[in-house]
Amino acid sequence: MRSGLKVVLVAAVGENGIIGRDGQLPWRLKSDLQHFKKVTLNRPVIMGRKTFESLPKPLKNRTNIVLTRDLGLVAPGCVLATSMDAAFGFAREDAQQRGVDEVMIIGGSDIFTDTMAVADRLEITRVHAAPEGDVRFPAIDPTVWRESYRQWRPRGPDDDTDFTILTYERAG
Ligand SMILES: NC(=O)c1ccc[n+]([C@@H]2O[C@H](COP(=O)([O-])OP(=O)(O)OC[C@H]3O[C@@H](n4cnc5c(N)ncnc54)[C@H](OP(=O)(O)O)[C@@H]3O)[C@@H](O)[C@H]2O)c1
């Protein structure tokens, strides 16, 4: 599916596993959006159609690959993919052109679940809140994933709460 391409999942996850509510993020965390930008910049990003619709516009300086089964979807500035294999194909080509070796998977729920088994790294923002919501991140199995980085970030003026940036690599 992905030969030579590292697959990185990037998500902000509440203490209760929640990542979204009513098609949006369940918190305001400007500092984490800056972190998200830094982690994903100049790389291909793969997202589901609903995540795409949650954005005000396509993410700048990244190739936005949007998964949908709707052949009529109009998404200017994005690459549409009707299967995960097709999305990885576009990502591989784009990464080569950019001279990078990774694709960033940026949600939502099914996309994270479908790619966890082939992921090389998880870039998780653990949001120190437990909001109500309707979309979750899959469980991070401690026998599969080893924490390799952790940084606590205090709440900034445009943040609802503190958060912790975590990187997980494959344990074996
Ligand atoms: N906290 C975070 O880090 C984070 C990250 C991302 C998203 N979110 C939140 O999560 C919510 C959106 O996520 P979601 O899970 O509801 O939806 P989503 O994964 O963004 O989008 C689901 C849609 O993607 C398409 N799709 C999924 N798998 C596909 C496949 N294998 N082949 C082709 N198309 C496929 C389908 O689109 P069609 O229906 O068009 O066929 C499906 O309805 C929002 O609340 C958003 O704010 C949070």
The ligand as an ORCA input file, in Angstrom:
! r2SCAN-3c Opt
* xyz 0 1
  N      -9.058     16.320     16.924
  C      -8.515     15.946     15.769
  O      -7.298     15.726     15.663
  C      -9.379     15.801     14.547
  C      -8.810     15.475     13.315
  C      -9.658     15.332     12.222
  C     -11.025     15.488     12.361
  N     -11.532     15.808     13.565
  C     -12.979     15.958     13.766
  O     -13.584     14.739     13.349
  C     -14.845     15.020     12.705
  C     -14.788     14.522     11.265
  O     -14.370     13.183     11.232
  P     -15.323     11.963     10.837
  O     -14.714     10.751     11.412
  O     -16.736     12.285     11.208
  O     -15.276     11.989      9.249
  P     -14.036     11.906      8.228
  O     -13.232     10.680      8.500
  O     -13.322     13.191      8.157
  O     -14.828     11.744      6.851
  C     -15.582     10.582      6.614
  C     -15.826     10.517      5.132
  O     -14.607     10.205      4.451
  C     -14.876      9.430      3.303
  N     -14.179      8.148      3.431
  C     -13.803      7.513      4.583
  N     -13.138      6.374      4.288
  C     -13.085      6.295      2.933
  C     -12.519      5.346      2.024
  N     -11.852      4.249      2.452
  N     -12.648      5.572      0.704
  C     -13.282      6.693      0.251
  N     -13.840      7.616      1.065
  C     -13.743      7.419      2.385
  C     -16.395      9.294      3.228
  O     -16.806     10.446      2.497
  P     -18.157     10.524      1.606
  O     -19.279     10.455      2.597
  O     -18.022     11.847      0.912
  O     -18.099      9.352      0.660
  C     -16.782      9.417      4.687
  O     -18.134      9.810      4.880
  C     -15.032     16.517     12.829
  O     -15.722     16.773     14.041
  C     -13.607     17.037     12.919
  O     -13.531     18.308     13.538
  C     -10.739     15.970     14.661
*
